[in-house]
Amino acid sequence: MRTRLSVLLLSAAVAATTLAAASPAAHATVTTGTSVAAAGVQATATAARPKLIRTKIYFGRCKDTCRIKVRIKNASGKRLYDVTLNARLEINNRKAGSCYDYVGSIRPRATRWAGCTVRSGTLAKLWNRWLDGEIRWDREARTVVAYEYYG
């Protein structure tokens, strides 16, 4: 059953790509995800999409508020429009908050920086528990960068 679903998703993605290539005014919306820890196995439909960007995650100050910075590099020869960043912060595999940033457009082969700050009650409580020595402070950020391009 799993193989059938993968084949159906892959054939739907190929059909959508072929249809988009046939129309000169067509555009595609693509979302890619990265993680500081191991990303795991991605779905077949995600693998069929073009990967036009490369991302790298950096942490700024991360205590009771946490600054997440992401370097987004456009690896393609196409201009990317409406680039957005969604970040989800986890401390010890527990969701501590999330944030959002609008990046704008990125020229071909250019780099833009995006960043957002996570502020939440859960993060503040986890920080207090860490100060008391009750827990470890293993931080992890999962980011999703969405963009549009015209093909």
C-alpha positions as CSV (number, residue, x, y, z in Angstrom):
1,M,0.0,0.0,0.0
2,R,2.8,2.4,0.8
3,T,4.5,1.8,-2.6
4,R,1.3,2.5,-4.4
5,L,0.8,5.8,-2.6
6,S,4.4,6.8,-3.3
7,V,3.9,6.0,-7.0
8,L,0.7,7.9,-7.1
9,L,2.3,10.9,-5.4
10,L,5.3,10.8,-7.7
11,S,3.1,10.5,-10.9
12,A,1.0,13.4,-9.7
13,A,4.1,15.5,-9.1
14,V,5.5,14.6,-12.6
15,A,2.1,15.4,-14.2
16,A,2.0,18.8,-12.4
17,T,5.6,19.5,-13.5
18,T,4.8,18.6,-17.1
19,L,1.7,20.7,-17.0
20,A,3.6,23.7,-15.5
21,A,6.3,23.4,-18.1
22,A,3.8,23.4,-21.0
23,S,2.3,26.7,-19.9
24,P,4.6,29.7,-20.2
25,A,2.7,31.8,-17.6
26,A,2.5,29.0,-15.0
27,H,4.1,29.4,-11.6
28,A,4.9,27.0,-8.9
29,T,4.9,27.3,-5.1
30,V,7.5,25.2,-3.4
31,T,8.2,24.6,0.3
32,T,11.4,23.1,1.6
33,G,12.2,22.1,5.1
34,T,15.5,21.7,7.0
35,S,16.4,20.8,10.6
36,V,19.4,21.2,12.8
37,A,19.1,17.6,13.9
38,A,18.7,14.7,11.5
39,A,15.8,15.4,9.1
40,G,14.8,11.8,8.6
41,V,13.3,10.4,5.5
42,Q,11.3,12.9,3.4
43,A,8.2,12.0,1.4
44,T,8.4,11.0,-2.2
45,A,6.3,14.0,-3.3
46,T,8.7,16.4,-1.5
47,A,11.7,14.7,-3.3
48,A,10.1,15.3,-6.7
49,R,9.9,19.1,-6.2
50,P,12.9,21.2,-7.3
51,K,15.2,22.4,-4.6
52,L,16.2,25.9,-5.6
53,I,17.6,27.0,-2.2
54,R,20.1,26.0,0.4
55,T,19.6,27.0,4.1
56,K,21.8,27.1,7.2
57,I,20.4,27.7,10.7
58,Y,22.2,29.8,13.3
59,F,21.2,30.6,16.9
60,G,21.5,34.0,18.5
61,R,20.7,34.6,22.1
62,C,18.7,31.6,23.3
63,K,17.5,32.0,26.9
64,D,14.0,33.0,27.9
65,T,13.7,34.4,24.4
66,C,15.4,32.7,21.4
67,R,16.7,34.3,18.3
68,I,16.8,32.1,15.2
69,K,18.7,33.3,12.1
70,V,18.7,31.5,8.8
71,R,20.9,32.1,5.8
72,I,18.9,31.4,2.6
73,K,20.9,31.0,-0.6
74,N,19.2,30.9,-4.0
75,A,21.1,28.2,-5.8
76,S,19.2,28.5,-9.1
77,G,19.2,30.9,-12.0
78,K,15.6,31.9,-11.3
79,R,14.3,34.8,-9.2
80,L,12.4,33.7,-6.1
81,Y,9.4,35.6,-5.0
82,D,7.4,35.8,-1.7
83,V,10.0,33.9,0.3
84,T,8.9,33.2,3.8
85,L,10.4,31.5,6.8
86,N,8.6,29.5,9.5
87,A,10.7,28.3,12.4
88,R,9.7,25.9,15.2
89,L,11.9,25.8,18.3
90,E,12.2,22.6,20.4
91,I,13.9,22.3,23.7
92,N,14.5,18.6,24.7
93,N,12.1,17.5,21.9
94,R,9.4,19.6,23.4
95,K,7.9,22.5,21.4
96,A,8.9,25.7,23.0
97,G,7.4,28.1,20.4
98,S,7.4,29.2,16.8
99,C,8.0,32.3,14.7
100,Y,7.6,33.7,11.2
101,D,9.5,36.1,8.9
102,Y,8.8,37.5,5.5
103,V,12.0,37.6,3.4
104,G,10.7,39.0,0.1
105,S,12.4,38.1,-3.2
106,I,15.9,36.7,-3.8
107,R,17.9,37.3,-6.9
108,P,19.5,34.4,-8.8
109,R,22.5,32.9,-6.9
110,A,22.2,35.5,-4.1
111,T,21.9,35.1,-0.4
112,R,19.5,36.7,2.0
113,W,19.3,36.4,5.8
114,A,16.0,35.9,7.7
115,G,15.5,35.8,11.4
116,C,12.8,35.7,14.0
117,T,12.5,35.6,17.8
118,V,10.6,33.0,19.7
119,R,8.9,34.3,22.9
120,S,6.6,32.1,24.8
121,G,5.6,31.1,28.2
122,T,6.7,27.5,27.6
123,L,10.2,28.7,26.7
124,A,10.4,30.9,29.8
125,K,9.3,28.0,32.0
126,L,11.9,25.6,30.4
127,W,14.6,28.3,30.9
128,N,13.7,28.6,34.6
129,R,13.8,24.8,35.0
130,W,17.2,24.7,33.3
131,L,18.5,27.4,35.7
132,D,17.2,25.3,38.6
133,G,19.2,22.3,37.2
134,E,16.1,20.1,36.5
135,I,16.5,19.7,32.8
136,R,19.1,19.8,30.0
137,W,19.1,22.6,27.4
138,D,19.1,20.7,24.0
139,R,17.8,23.2,21.5
140,E,16.7,22.3,18.0
141,A,15.1,24.4,15.3
142,R,13.0,23.1,12.4
143,T,12.6,25.6,9.6
144,V,10.4,25.7,6.5
145,V,11.2,28.1,3.7
146,A,8.4,28.6,1.2
147,Y,8.8,30.5,-2.1
148,E,7.3,31.0,-5.5
149,Y,9.1,31.1,-8.8
150,Y,7.9,31.5,-12.4
151,G,9.1,28.9,-14.9
